[in-house]
Amino acid sequence: MTNLKQYREMRKISQRELAERSGVSLRTLQDYEQGRKPINQAAAITVYKLSEVLECNVWELLEDE
């Protein structure tokens, strides 16, 4: 399970709600959660927007490599 998915589920937020509140597309969120796109390569602003909605630090969403 990715850190993004873990934090989203801990906050009880659906993918759709996270997409709407962060401005990140639903498809992109799905790609990050399923590992098709590495969140570590996302634009800093994207990770920041997600962290704001999920009320966590940016680094908490990044994956260990």
Buried (B, 14 or more C-beta within 10 A) or exposed (E): EBBBBBBBEEEEBEBEBBBEBBEBEBEBBBBBBEEEBEBEEBEEEBBEBBBEBBEBEEEEBBEEE
